[in-house]
């Protein structure tokens, strides 16, 4: 087993150093299985290359570095950093010529010496800030209206609680979007090396009054459907932090 674990680690290093950084995508067949499936359900070596090619097209000078690599059983976990210059469109974001440095974690699952699946979670918020889609200071999102309130929840969710938590979060988001005063929201997330979910929800409300009314309506909805959020948080061993940001004139 130890030999297999070491082989998987070396194969992962080969992926980063000899395939990604050297742009030798023709070597993918050495470590990517024909049975590989990407997160969208597409199968085969070309399905694996699809995301990588998109990144290297948008960031022609992209270079990856590994800051940590851990293998256990048939899985390899890495902490990675990718640096590059935004030269082409990606995710509907026009080229900015800005340099980015983006940290992330990845999990590669092996079978018979080849990768059959993988998940990568990066600092989405940091990326959007670096290319200028979001400001470095989130409290400037709606500076044109200083009465707006940004409501931020941060969670660390154990991997065995993710499914239940995600179902509840989806229900909550759909509910608050229909409430008066709601303006917009976003969710930013990544999985750490233990596969726990780190997640931040950002909701913008028209003003403090609407937010306070929304809180009461949410509590009434919880009572109606017999849900106790604190009990769920405690039972699932979820860590939570809540913050509110109000705008002010300097």
Order of alpha helices (4+ residues) and beta strands (2+ residues): alpha-alpha-beta-beta-beta-beta-alpha-beta-alpha-beta-beta-alpha-alpha-beta
